Amino acid sequence: MAASSRTLEITVISAENLKLDRKPIKKIASVTVRTDTNSQFRTTEMETEGGSYPRWNEKLVLDMPTHSGSITVEVQCKTSYGVRTIGTASIPASDFVGGYVPEGYLHFLSYRLRDHMGERNGIINISVRMKVPEMYACSSSTTSSHSKMGFPAAGNNNSGGGVAIGVPVWYGAYQKNY
């Protein structure tokens, strides 16, 4: 049976060149991440020291429905008039789900933020990893005598042994294993 959602670990790393009314912000900033269905969202703590170059380095865990096509990252800052949105970026799920990388792969992504008028307003830096369900995760402790896969590397005589690994490399229409 297929899961109806997938769990994402999204680390909001930092932002660059944030402006409010075309002036660099000096205010408190936070980030909200939500699915395109708006069924779930998570928000970082307020960052108070970075000004227009804030750093959060905060991990948010979000369940994303399998039918969702994107996540939205929204940067806000606190002003004397309340909380205002500085910029928003819509990140397609295809940028971090599927493709040729394993499910638990850590993607580092940077996106241009757009303000409410559609104008460029800074950059957001995040990392995204789709958590692998427990039943698919590899166990580090195994009782089998065949716990290592591969062939011993040439010239390696110690009992720890290295493992020769073939990595497929696509070059034009030909595949070579190195």
N, C-alpha and C positions, 0 to 999 in steps of 0.2 A: 504494500500500500504506500503510495507516495505521500510525502508530507505536504501540508497545506501552507507551510511557511518555512523560511530558512532564517537562521540566526546570523546576524552580521555583527562583527566587532568593528566599530568605526572609531578610530582615534583622530580626534580633532587636534592637529599639530599646531598650526599657526595661521595667521593671515598677514597680508602685506598691503601697504598703501591704502588703508581704509580712510574714506572721507565722508563727511556729513556736510551737506550744503557746500560742496567743493572745497572744504577746509579739512586738513588732517584732524582726525578725532583725537581728543585728549581724555576721552570719557571711558567709562567702564563698558566692556564689550563681552558678549556671550554668543554662543552658536546653538541653534536648534536644528536637529536633523529629523526629518520625517519621511515616511513612505508616500508614494504618489496617491495612495488611497486615503491618506491622512488618518489611518486607523491607529497608528502609533507614532509617538515622537519622544525624543530625549533632548535635554538641554544641558550644556556645560555650565560650570560655575562662572561667575562674573570674573573677568580678568581685569585687574585694576592698574597694572604698571606699564603695559606695552604701548599705550597710545595707539597710533595708527599701524603699529606692527606687533599686535598682541600674540602671546604664546599660551596655549592651553595645555597641550600634551595630555589630553584627557580622553579616556576610553569610554565610549558609549555602546551599550549592547541593545540591539533593536531587532525585533522579529519582523521580517519582510515577507508578506504573502507571495506565494510563487507566481501569481498572476500580475504582480506589480512590475512596472516597466522602468521605474526610476526611484531615486531618493532625492529629496530636496534639502539643501543646506542653506540656512538663513543666518546671517550675522546681524545682531542687533546691538545697539548701545543705549545706555541709560543717560537721559538728559534731564534737565529741570522740567521739561514738559512731559516726561514719561519715557517709555521704551520706544525707540524708533528703529525701523529696519534700515540697515546700511546697504545690504546687498544680498542677492539670492543666486544660487547656482543649482540647476537641475542636472543630476548625474545619472545617465542611463545605466540600467542594471547590466547591460552587455559589457560595460567597462570593467566589471569586477566579477561577473558570473559566467561560467562556461568558457568556451575557447579552448586553447591548448595548454592551459595551466591547471594544476590540481586544485581541488576544492578549497583546501586550507591555505592557498597561496596569499601572501601579503602584498597588496597592491598599494603603491604610493601614488597619489593623484593630486594634481593641482588644477583648479578651475577658476576661470574669470568670474567675478561676481558682477551682477547687474543690479542697478538701483531700480526704484519703482517706475522710472521713466525709460528704462532699458539701456541706460548709459553705463559704460564700464566704471566699476567702483571697487577696485582692489582684487586680490587673489586669495583663495582659501586653499590650504594645504592639509590633506587628510590621508589616512591610510585605511584600507578596508580589507577585512578578511572574513570569508564565509566560514563559520564554525562547522566542522565536520561532525556529523552525528556520532555518538559513542560507539555504535555498533560497527562503524566503518573505520574508526581510529585505530592506528597500529599500537599494539601493546609493546612496551619497552622490556617487559620481563616475560620470557617464554621458557617453558620447561622443555621444549623440544631440543634435541641435539642438532637440529638443522635450523638454528636461529639466525645464521648468517647466510645471505644469498650472494652469489657471485663466485668468482674464481680468485684464488690468491694472486696478488700482483707479483710479477717476476722480481727476483732478487730480494724478496722480503722473507727472511728466515725466522723472525720472531714468532712466538705463538699467538700474538694479537692479530697478526696478519692484516694486510690491507686488502681491499676489494677492488678489482678492476671493474669499472662501470662503463658501459657503452652509452653514449648520449647521441640520439639521432639529431643530425643537422641537415636541414633542408637547404639545398643550393640549386636554384633553378628548378629543373624537372627531375633532378636526381637526389636520392637520399643516400647519405654516407653515415656510417657509424664510426665515431672517433672514440 
